Amino acid sequence: MKIMQTVAAANGLSLQASERPTPTPGPDEVLIRVHAAGIITAELDWQPTTHKADGSPRSNAIPTHEFSGDIAACGEGVKSFTEGQAIYGMNDWYQEGALAEFTVAPATSIALRPKSLSYEQAATVPIGALTAWQALTTHGHLQPQQRVLIHGGAGGVGFFAVQFAKSLGAYVIATASADTIPFVKSLGADQILDYRATRFDQELRDIDLVVDTVGGETLARSWNVLRSGGRVVTAASDIPDDAPHKIKDAFFLVQPDGKQLSEIAGLLDAGKLRTFVKAIVPLQDAEQAYNQSISSALRYGKTVVALAP
């Protein structure tokens, strides 16, 4: 099968076309013929891309861990899916990813593809939507009428978080760049701050929950706006080893969840949730998606690699 794999380059990792044997699904796994894969541009710098789960070095990883496609085969014990079904989902960061004609994932990490979405649209959903939902509910315990601040409201997690928070009955405040403010407003945000023009921690107080997707100084200043007992959760990937304890406690890593993806598919098909494709590129141009050299009419949404018609 055709793949794109990481290789060492002068300025970090780059991608190289190669070929590998088609993998075989193990017990409780499915083999997926990949139609489209969603890109997270920072993934080439992440620890699971360069190291194995035991901490030893990893080379020639196949990146991209959210996808849509068709089930090509089911491993032993899989009873919830059958060959030929259209699905979407994600797999573990340490597994080989979806910049390949085929990938393997646990059956519990996928769901039937939303009927209203194309394969390319569906590939933009799993990681962003699951991260947003788990940040708000599993870790943030957001309740109706509470005030939530979402950093990066136009980002791949942020635009889902704005929609979910609004549907949960919260008062939604988001930070965004000036040119994406109309977009974030269209998602239902009650208040939007231009992060370049306004210091959010000078404008806001008594926030119940901060959902951070930015990290760095933005995350460090987020505790300044909380009410007593308020919470910060972050999915930012740049948490240093010497970070303060409260920052480490705020961090979480999204967990694959096929049941949640089924619920999210229902919201998408009912028109209660929207997703956005920024650009679509073929497999051979995947590196351009990572270095963000692809021109696009949209300033928001996720870039997708298309592997099959």
Secondary structure as UniProt FT lines:
FT   STRAND          2..9
FT   TURN            10..11
FT   STRAND          12..19
FT   TURN            27..28
FT   STRAND          29..38
FT   HELIX           41..45
FT   HELIX           47..50
FT   TURN            53..54
FT   STRAND          66..74
FT   TURN            76..77
FT   TURN            83..84
FT   STRAND          86..90
FT   TURN            93..94
FT   STRAND          102..106
FT   HELIX           107..109
FT   STRAND          110..112
FT   TURN            115..116
FT   HELIX           119..122
FT   TURN            123..124
FT   HELIX           126..133
FT   HELIX           134..139
FT   TURN            144..145
FT   STRAND          147..150
FT   TURN            153..154
FT   TURN            156..157
FT   HELIX           158..167
FT   TURN            168..169
FT   STRAND          171..176
FT   HELIX           178..180
FT   HELIX           181..186
FT   TURN            187..188
FT   STRAND          191..194
FT   TURN            195..197
FT   HELIX           200..203
FT   STRAND          207..212
FT   HELIX           216..221
FT   HELIX           222..225
FT   STRAND          226..234
FT   TURN            241..242
FT   HELIX           245..250
FT   HELIX           258..269
FT   TURN            270..271
FT   STRAND          277..282
FT   HELIX           283..285
FT   HELIX           286..290
FT   TURN            291..292
FT   STRAND          302..306
//
